[in-house]
Amino acid sequence: MSEEVIIARQTPNLTGTVKASGAKNSALKLLAAAILGHGPSVIRNVPLISDITVMSKVIERLGGTVTRDGHVLTVDTTNVDKWETPYELVSKMRASISVLGPLIGRFGRAHVAMPGGCQIGARKIDMHLVGLEQLGVEFQIDHGFLIATTPNGLHGGDVILEFPSVGATENTMMAAVTAKGSTTIENAACEPEIHDLALMLNEMGAQIEGAGTSVVHVHGVSLDDLKPCDHTTVGDRIEAGTFLAGGALLGGPLTVTGVNPAHLRMAILKLRAMGADVETGNDWVSVERTRPLRAVDIQTLPHPGFPTDLQAQFMLLCALAEGNSVITENVFENRFMFAAELSRMGADITIDDHHAVVRGVDKLSGAPVVSTDLRAGGALVLAGLAAEGETIVRKINHIDRGYEDYVGKLASIGARVERTVVDAI
């Protein structure tokens, strides 16, 4: 048996310019939204990642077709005639639960396998169900499948989310598009990807106001009023933040294009607090560091707070900073699995419940490590670039789920990194 790994070797610096791909967390939901369009929607700036491949297969199993030309997908849902998603696909990726809302909006019913994905916490779907129940949806769980019906039709309602869940906001919003009457979603998630989804739905004929704020209003329209559209995916702020962390780690200057700096305000604030110089433009961010890294305290929160998807990358920065940092994880309880792998490389990290105390060390040493989730995998490769010697990162399928050509992009800015095949352990 053999497996693909990424080998990272100590690298003096990362410099130059790298372009962020389209946002994984947006593009996946845009594919799901196309179900409501009854025709061929064109979605541009779609990243070449394995999660998109899985979501495309989900659409195809429902009766649609997905064709790719570079970073442009044509999603034709004219012949979508099924409302059941297969376990073997949904279990691979949590985001495939996003078809629940549009299937209910199109058919008034759905039969969706319970989701899988990164093992970084419970991430229960209770809030998805609570929101949809306010719209007249009834649920049963049967042998690992979620069965949704609307015996009295889909109608508008007032939804108050217990937590500003991105997935619950998206599913409720997509179902509400065709509900009779108006829907208000309070304590909605404010992530840029929510705004991007609403833009596409409005381009299709939906009537959504307030997306990207904590209160979203959806005025229901007839399903016949929804048409296909041509939409460009927003830039990936998490991929951009990962590269910016790499630039701050090794010094830069490094510029990331294809991203709105406003989507990275909290990350930029923390980079500056750690001693980096950051400049921004309309669609780019540049980072350079000529001073030692400084310790900083971070707590992850829903947007516009510090994103949990950048926690591992910034824990790496804290591991090599002068002084002690405290990182508090408020979103996903298992996100600290990364700390054990980084400690194998010489980091000094103590975990206490959802707090991590990171004591800065002078150096890291290369070691064999395992990618525990998507973002941890990206951070471990960066750690290998900063560490003495050679680092072998295993289970890189996690990285492929969300980073397009990660090794190629890193190599283009000076990283000593390669993908290769080794004997599996």
C-alpha positions in Angstrom: 0.0 0.0 0.0 1.2 3.5 -0.7 -0.2 7.0 -0.2 0.4 10.5 -1.4 2.1 12.9 1.0 3.5 16.4 1.0 7.1 16.9 1.9 8.0 20.4 3.1 11.6 21.4 3.7 13.0 24.5 5.5 12.5 27.5 3.3 14.2 30.9 3.7 11.2 32.9 2.7 8.0 33.2 0.7 7.9 36.1 -1.6 6.0 37.3 -4.7 2.4 37.2 -5.6 -0.2 34.4 -5.4 -3.8 34.4 -6.4 -6.6 33.2 -4.1 -9.1 30.8 -5.8 -12.8 31.2 -5.5 -14.2 30.5 -2.1 -14.8 26.8 -1.3 -17.4 27.7 1.3 -19.3 29.7 -1.2 -19.0 27.7 -4.4 -20.4 24.6 -2.8 -23.5 26.4 -1.8 -23.8 28.1 -5.2 -23.9 24.6 -6.8 -26.7 23.6 -4.5 -28.6 26.9 -5.2 -28.6 26.1 -8.9 -31.2 23.4 -8.1 -33.7 26.2 -7.9 -32.9 27.5 -11.3 -34.5 25.0 -13.7 -31.8 25.3 -16.3 -28.1 25.9 -17.0 -26.5 28.3 -14.5 -22.9 29.4 -15.1 -20.8 29.7 -12.0 -17.4 31.3 -12.4 -14.2 31.3 -10.3 -14.9 27.8 -9.0 -11.8 26.2 -7.3 -10.4 22.9 -8.5 -10.8 21.0 -5.3 -12.2 17.6 -4.4 -15.2 19.0 -2.4 -16.5 20.5 -5.6 -16.2 17.2 -7.4 -18.2 15.5 -4.6 -20.9 18.2 -4.8 -21.0 18.0 -8.6 -21.7 14.2 -8.2 -24.5 15.0 -5.8 -26.1 17.3 -8.3 -25.7 14.6 -11.0 -27.3 11.9 -8.9 -30.3 14.2 -8.5 -30.6 14.3 -12.3 -28.6 17.4 -13.2 -25.4 17.8 -15.2 -22.3 19.6 -14.3 -19.6 20.4 -16.8 -16.3 22.2 -16.1 -14.2 24.4 -18.3 -11.3 25.5 -16.2 -12.7 27.5 -13.3 -16.1 27.8 -14.9 -18.9 25.3 -14.1 -22.2 25.0 -16.0 -24.7 23.5 -13.7 -27.8 22.4 -15.6 -30.7 21.4 -13.3 -33.4 21.3 -16.0 -33.8 17.5 -15.5 -33.4 17.3 -11.7 -36.2 14.9 -10.8 -35.0 13.3 -7.6 -34.9 14.6 -4.0 -32.8 11.8 -2.4 -29.0 12.2 -2.0 -26.9 9.1 -1.6 -25.0 8.3 1.6 -21.8 7.4 -0.1 -21.4 11.0 -1.3 -23.0 13.0 1.5 -21.0 11.1 4.1 -17.8 12.4 2.5 -18.6 16.1 2.9 -20.7 18.0 5.4 -21.5 20.8 2.9 -23.7 18.4 0.9 -26.4 19.0 3.5 -26.8 22.3 1.6 -29.0 20.6 -1.0 -31.7 20.2 1.7 -33.0 23.8 1.4 -33.1 24.0 -2.4 -34.7 20.5 -2.7 -37.4 21.6 -0.3 -37.8 24.8 -2.2 -38.2 23.0 -5.5 -40.1 19.8 -4.6 -41.4 20.5 -1.1 -39.6 17.4 0.1 -36.1 16.0 0.5 -34.5 12.7 1.5 -30.9 13.6 2.6 -28.3 11.4 4.2 -26.8 12.7 7.4 -23.6 14.6 6.6 -19.9 13.8 7.1 -16.7 15.9 6.5 -13.9 17.0 8.7 -14.0 15.6 12.2 -13.6 18.9 14.0 -16.6 18.8 16.2 -20.2 17.7 16.5 -21.6 20.5 14.2 -25.1 19.3 14.8 -27.7 20.1 12.2 -30.4 20.8 14.8 -30.5 24.5 13.9 -31.1 23.7 10.2 -34.2 21.7 11.2 -35.5 24.3 13.7 -35.3 27.1 11.1 -37.0 25.0 8.4 -39.7 23.8 10.7 -40.8 27.4 11.1 -41.5 27.3 7.3 -43.8 24.3 7.6 -41.2 21.6 7.1 -41.6 18.3 9.0 -38.7 16.0 9.7 -38.1 12.3 10.4 -34.8 10.6 10.8 -34.8 7.0 9.4 -31.7 4.8 9.3 -29.2 7.7 8.9 -31.4 9.7 6.5 -33.2 12.9 7.1 -36.7 12.9 5.5 -38.3 16.3 5.0 -41.9 16.9 3.9 -44.2 19.9 3.7 -47.7 18.4 4.2 -49.3 21.8 4.5 -47.1 23.6 2.0 -44.0 25.9 2.4 -44.8 29.2 4.1 -42.9 32.1 5.4 -42.1 32.5 9.1 -40.0 34.2 11.8 -36.8 32.2 12.5 -34.5 33.0 15.4 -31.3 31.0 15.3 -29.8 29.9 18.6 -26.3 30.4 17.1 -25.4 32.3 13.9 -24.8 29.0 12.0 -23.7 29.4 8.4 -25.3 26.2 7.2 -28.6 26.8 9.0 -28.8 30.4 7.6 -28.1 29.1 4.1 -30.6 26.2 4.1 -33.3 28.3 5.7 -32.7 31.1 3.2 -32.8 28.8 0.2 -36.0 27.1 1.2 -37.6 30.4 2.1 -37.1 31.7 -1.5 -40.1 29.8 -2.7 -42.2 29.9 0.5 -45.5 31.6 0.4 -45.2 34.9 2.1 -42.1 36.5 3.8 -39.5 35.0 6.1 -37.3 36.8 8.6 -34.1 35.1 9.9 -32.7 36.7 13.1 -29.2 36.0 14.5 -28.3 35.0 11.0 -24.7 34.2 10.0 -22.9 37.3 8.5 -20.1 35.6 6.6 -19.3 36.9 3.1 -20.3 33.6 1.7 -23.8 34.2 2.8 -23.9 37.5 1.0 -22.5 35.8 -2.1 -25.2 33.1 -2.0 -27.9 35.7 -1.7 -26.4 37.6 -4.7 -26.7 34.5 -6.9 -30.3 33.8 -5.7 -31.3 37.3 -6.4 -29.8 37.1 -9.8 -32.0 34.0 -10.3 -35.1 36.0 -9.4 -35.3 35.6 -5.6 -36.0 38.6 -3.3 -33.6 38.6 -0.4 -32.6 41.6 1.7 -30.0 41.9 4.5 -27.8 38.9 3.6 -24.4 39.5 5.3 -26.1 41.1 8.3 -27.7 39.5 11.4 -31.2 39.9 10.1 -32.2 38.5 6.7 -35.6 39.1 5.0 -36.8 36.7 2.2 -39.9 37.5 0.2 -41.1 34.3 -1.3 -41.5 34.1 -5.1 -43.1 31.4 -7.4 -40.7 28.6 -8.4 -41.5 29.5 -12.0 -40.1 33.0 -11.4 -36.6 31.5 -10.7 -34.3 31.3 -13.7 -30.7 30.2 -14.3 -28.0 32.9 -13.9 -24.3 33.7 -14.5 -22.5 34.3 -11.3 -18.9 34.8 -10.2 -17.8 33.2 -6.9 -16.3 35.5 -4.2 -12.6 35.1 -3.5 -11.5 32.6 -0.8 -10.7 34.6 2.3 -9.5 31.5 4.2 -7.0 30.4 1.5 -5.8 34.0 1.3 -5.4 34.1 5.1 -3.4 30.9 4.9 -0.9 32.4 2.5 -0.7 35.6 4.4 0.1 33.6 7.6 2.9 31.9 5.6 4.2 35.3 4.5 4.2 36.6 8.1 5.8 33.3 9.2 8.8 33.6 6.9 9.0 37.3 6.3 7.7 38.1 2.8 6.9 40.4 1.2 4.0 38.3 -0.1 1.0 39.6 -1.9 -2.3 37.7 -2.2 -4.7 38.8 -5.0 -8.3 37.9 -5.7 -9.7 38.6 -2.3 -11.6 41.5 -0.6 -9.5 42.8 2.3 -12.7 43.7 4.2 -13.3 39.9 4.5 -10.1 39.5 6.4 -10.3 42.5 8.8 -9.8 40.6 12.0 -7.0 38.4 10.6 -5.2 41.5 9.3 -5.6 43.2 12.8 -3.9 40.2 14.4 -1.1 40.0 11.8 -0.3 43.7 12.6 -0.5 43.0 16.4 2.1 40.2 15.9 4.6 42.6 14.2 3.8 42.2 10.5 3.3 45.1 8.1 0.1 44.7 6.1 -1.0 46.8 3.1 -4.3 46.4 1.3 -5.9 47.4 -2.1 -9.2 46.8 -3.8 -8.6 43.1 -4.2 -5.3 42.3 -2.7 -3.4 42.1 0.6 0.3 42.3 1.1 2.3 41.2 4.2 5.9 41.7 5.3 7.6 41.1 8.6 11.0 42.4 9.6 10.6 42.2 13.3 10.3 39.2 15.6 6.8 37.7 16.0 4.9 38.9 19.0 2.5 36.9 21.1 -1.2 37.7 20.8 -4.4 36.4 22.2 -7.1 35.1 19.8 -10.6 33.9 20.2 -12.6 32.4 17.3 -16.0 33.8 16.7 -18.6 33.9 13.9 -17.9 36.6 11.3 -16.9 39.4 11.7 -14.9 37.8 14.5 -11.7 35.9 14.1 -12.5 32.9 11.8 -12.1 29.4 13.2 -10.8 28.3 9.8 -7.6 30.4 10.4 -7.1 29.3 14.0 -4.5 26.6 13.2 -2.5 28.9 10.9 -2.3 31.6 13.6 -1.5 29.0 16.3 1.6 28.2 14.2 2.5 31.9 14.2 2.0 32.0 18.0 4.2 28.9 18.4 7.2 30.9 17.1 6.3 34.2 18.7 8.1 35.9 21.6 6.0 35.4 24.8 2.8 33.4 25.6 -0.4 33.5 23.6 -3.8 32.3 24.5 -6.1 30.9 21.8 -9.8 30.3 22.6 -11.8 28.1 20.3 -15.5 29.0 20.5 -16.8 27.4 17.4 -15.5 23.8 16.9 -14.5 21.8 20.0 -12.1 19.5 18.2 -10.1 22.1 16.3 -7.2 21.7 18.8 -6.3 18.3 17.4 -3.8 20.3 15.3 -1.9 21.2 18.5 -0.7 17.7 19.1 0.8 17.5 15.6 2.5 20.9 15.9 3.8 19.8 19.3 5.6 16.8 17.6 7.6 19.5 15.8 8.7 21.2 19.0 5.9 23.6 19.8 5.0 24.2 23.4 1.2 24.1 23.7 -1.0 23.3 26.6 -4.7 22.6 26.0 -7.3 23.3 28.7 -10.8 22.7 27.5 -11.4 25.2 24.7 -8.3 27.3 25.6 -4.8 26.7 24.3 -1.8 28.3 25.9 1.0 28.6 23.3 4.5 29.4 24.7 6.7 30.7 21.9 9.8 28.6 21.1 12.9 29.5 19.1 12.5 26.9 16.4 10.6 23.9 15.1 12.0 20.7 13.9 10.8 18.7 10.9 8.8 15.5 11.7 6.2 13.1 10.3 2.8 14.6 11.0 -0.8 13.9 10.1 -3.3 16.3 8.7 -6.3 16.1 11.1 -8.6 18.4 9.1 -8.5 20.7 6.1 -7.1 23.8 7.7 -4.7 21.9 10.0 -3.2 20.3 6.9 -2.6 23.6 5.3 -0.9 24.9 8.5 1.3 21.8 8.9 2.8 22.3 5.5 3.6 25.9 6.5 5.1 24.6 9.7 7.3 22.3 7.6 8.6 25.3 5.7 9.6 27.1 8.9 11.1 24.0 10.6 14.6 22.7 10.5 15.0 19.6 8.2 12.1 17.8 6.5 8.5 17.4 7.4 6.2 14.7 5.9 2.5 15.5 6.0 0.2 12.6 5.6 -3.6 12.3 4.9 -3.3 15.2 2.5 -6.8 14.3 1.1 -8.0 16.8 3.7 -5.9 19.5 2.1 -7.2 18.7 -1.4 -10.7 19.2 -0.1 -10.2 23.0 0.1 -6.9 24.2 -1.4 -6.5 24.2 -5.1 -3.0 23.2 -6.2 -1.6 24.1 -2.7 1.9 22.7 -3.4 2.1 24.4 -6.8 1.0 27.8 -5.4 3.5 27.5 -2.5 6.3 26.5 -4.9 5.5 29.5 -7.1 6.4 31.8 -4.1 9.6 30.1 -3.1 8.5 27.1 -1.0 10.6 24.0 -1.0 7.7 21.6 -1.2 6.6 18.6 -3.2 3.9 15.9 -3.5 5.2 12.4 -3.7 4.1 8.8 -3.0 5.5 6.8 -0.1 4.6 3.5 1.5 1.6 3.8 3.7 2.0 3.2 7.5 
